[in-house]
């Protein structure tokens, strides 16, 4: 029994090594290159290259081009890498002035996922203000507002004048004897 | 003999007694309140000297519990409007003994609540910038205008119905000379002539009508400070009426709380009858249901729209960082008060006496211990600590919630036999719940990330808690001093009430 214990431990260790070697996917590197600025609607041609950690090209991998925004990502198109691990991704932009594009490789059981970003400025995009607001209220609105406010304060003045009348009435003689 | 001397009646003695005598309890209360205010003043001086860095406020969450207090007190100020103005305009006779307390709440709540904005600004002199650079389209400018208008109107509306009572005090023997002079000055020569009565009624009627839209506008404009932004949880078309309903709800709760306290301390049972509490309880329940309706409508609409920012906010409120506060608000501020106001009509409550576990004393003690422990963990240790002595925070909170629920259930049969106590208890819970509600309106929307960044964190410091405690102490102090110098009940209005009303009230009191 005592002899079997080291053998069993060796076997378990070897199994763990094999298992880790099988389970751990290989490192990958993804690079993305392209123009830093384009004109409105001009084709943005991007070159993505997928390599292993050792620098060997990975052919036949599916890459996806995504636009990254403040509230998430949206997929634009996909391409497959050639024998050199390269894929050409294109996009035309009409609305976003500064575009963050992301090439992603989802990974496989043998290859780790990877992604690379590129910022592209799109010249000529006119961004309308998100809030259309008049800088100043017009005369009609001002008049209405101040009429309302004036009415309230005039009512206060009227109520205060009633207090003044009470005070003035205190100076006049009481008529009709005892009151309330 | 002065004409008003005849009006001093024996049955009005409980109302006038506090003006003549101050027991030791009063001075202890004043000393306690002044101590709390002193600590708050020290905290504010620290904040002025060092800056807002001594608070938990930061560049992301610039409105914390200061603005929570502001919205809360402005809401409470609606007590005077609804109880006094609306009931006066609609000719509800039962309002007479409670109008002055309601009107006083309005004035003091405004005086305490409005400066909260300046405290939040850090540098109070910057308030002048609103006038120097204010823009007419800014809700902040209109907030200042409407609150100023409301304070002025509320003071006038409090003062006008006090004139006959001030004349009575002017002529009352046994008061210090300076006080009689003061009352004489404020009474503006009131002698109770028919002409003076006519003038006074005209003034009161005008103010009662105009103060209602002013009060509604105040809380609507306060809501627009939130609603006119594009932030999640704030940008809503129903925020105006939602805030107004919430304000009236908390205003009624505040007046019931004040009535309950003064009824007990000054023995005002003859004036503040169970009938008054029951009627206000029905109003409280109505507003409770309306507020619940608005709350469900608000959250359902933004959840269904499912914009990412709204969904993140809803998740944080319902099951995330702010969920404890949110559900506490829902249970303490809405559900329990509804049960308590309905309790006289729920005979099933009496069956709870038979449950052995629901003995009020042990379950109440357990609830207090667990609540103190949970509160200590929440406020003392910070949100990053997830366990104490190996017990999960959530477990402690769950046990605290269960024992608290058990304590409330154990109290219900006793409260059923004391409807006034039940309604006062409900109103205290509403006040707590509405403060929490204002907190979860203000803070989570500011903590929500607008870009791909982390949630902002906010933990109020001792400075903010001290100033908040001082604000509440100032409110109570002003009210206590008011009760020392002026009658809390509008005596002349009660005297002029139709004779049937007091008799009915007495009958109901006897029945209760």
Interface residues (C-beta under 8 A of the other chain):
Chain A: X70 X71 X72 X131 X133 X134 X135 X136 X137 X142 X145 X149 X151 X152 X153 X155 X156 X158 X159 X160 X161 X162 X163 X165 X166 X167 X169 X170 X171 X174 X175 X176 X178 X179 X180
Chain B: X3 X135 X136 X137 X145 X149 X152 X153 X156 X159 X160 X163 X188 X189 X190 X191 X192 X193 X194 X195 X196 X197 X199 X200 X202 X203 X204 X206 X207 X209 X210 X213 X214 X230 X308 X309 X450 X451 X452
